């Protein structure tokens, strides 16, 4: 799988977080919100399987991708403001 510049940036952020956790194992990480940005969400979307069933909200990957930037920007804004609540998981 070819890595993109965004992927390399995300990996660097993940390595920074892991390094911080290793250096201070007693420290509590209360939030990682300041590390999450639009590039992080785009990379997460890129890594997500698109051939599965629709989500509990009924939105397909294709429908979400049709307005990807708008959807991810809205998700990021809700996440950073504390209004985001993950939908229930179907078992």
C-alpha positions as CSV (number, residue, x, y, z in Angstrom):
1,X,0.0,0.0,0.0
2,X,1.5,3.3,-1.0
3,X,1.7,5.9,1.8
4,X,0.8,9.5,1.2
5,X,2.3,12.6,2.7
6,X,-0.7,12.8,5.0
7,X,-0.2,9.2,6.1
8,X,3.4,10.0,7.0
9,X,2.3,13.0,9.0
10,X,-0.3,10.9,10.9
11,X,2.3,8.3,11.7
12,X,4.7,11.0,13.0
13,X,1.9,12.3,15.3
14,X,1.1,8.7,16.5
15,X,4.8,8.1,17.2
16,X,5.0,11.4,19.1
17,X,2.0,10.4,21.3
18,X,3.5,6.9,21.8
19,X,6.9,8.4,22.8
20,X,5.3,10.7,25.3
21,X,3.4,7.8,26.8
22,X,6.6,5.7,27.1
23,X,8.6,8.6,28.6
24,X,6.0,9.3,31.3
25,X,4.0,6.1,31.9
26,X,2.3,7.6,35.0
27,X,1.0,10.6,33.1
28,X,-2.6,10.6,32.3
29,X,-3.5,11.6,28.7
30,X,-6.9,13.3,29.2
31,X,-7.4,14.3,25.6
32,X,-5.9,13.8,22.2
33,X,-8.2,16.3,20.6
34,X,-5.4,18.8,19.8
35,X,-3.7,16.1,17.7
36,X,-6.9,15.4,15.6
37,X,-7.2,17.5,12.5
38,X,-8.8,17.3,9.0
39,X,-5.7,15.4,7.6
40,X,-6.0,12.8,10.4
41,X,-9.7,12.3,9.6
42,X,-9.0,12.0,5.9
43,X,-6.4,9.4,6.5
44,X,-8.8,7.5,8.9
45,X,-11.4,7.6,6.2
46,X,-8.9,6.3,3.6
47,X,-8.1,3.3,5.8
48,X,-11.7,2.4,6.4
49,X,-13.2,-0.5,4.6
50,X,-15.7,0.8,2.0
51,X,-17.3,-2.5,1.0
52,X,-19.1,-3.3,4.2
53,X,-22.7,-2.8,5.2
54,X,-24.1,0.7,5.7
55,X,-23.7,2.2,9.1
56,X,-26.4,2.4,11.8
57,X,-27.2,5.9,10.4
58,X,-28.0,4.3,7.0
59,X,-25.2,6.2,5.1
60,X,-23.1,4.3,2.7
61,X,-19.4,5.0,2.1
62,X,-20.2,6.2,-1.4
63,X,-22.8,8.7,-0.1
64,X,-20.4,9.9,2.6
65,X,-17.6,10.3,0.1
66,X,-19.7,12.4,-2.2
67,X,-19.4,15.2,0.3
68,X,-16.3,14.0,2.1
69,X,-14.6,17.3,2.9
70,X,-17.9,18.8,4.1
71,X,-18.7,15.7,6.2
72,X,-15.2,15.5,7.7
73,X,-15.1,19.2,8.5
74,X,-18.5,19.0,10.2
75,X,-17.3,15.9,12.2
76,X,-14.1,17.6,13.3
77,X,-16.0,20.7,14.4
78,X,-18.5,18.6,16.4
79,X,-15.6,16.6,17.9
80,X,-13.6,19.6,18.9
81,X,-16.6,21.4,20.4
82,X,-17.7,18.3,22.4
83,X,-21.0,17.9,20.6
84,X,-20.0,14.7,18.8
85,X,-21.5,11.5,20.2
86,X,-20.6,8.2,18.5
87,X,-23.5,6.3,17.2
88,X,-24.4,2.9,18.8
89,X,-22.6,-0.1,17.4
90,X,-24.8,-2.8,15.8
91,X,-24.0,-6.3,17.1
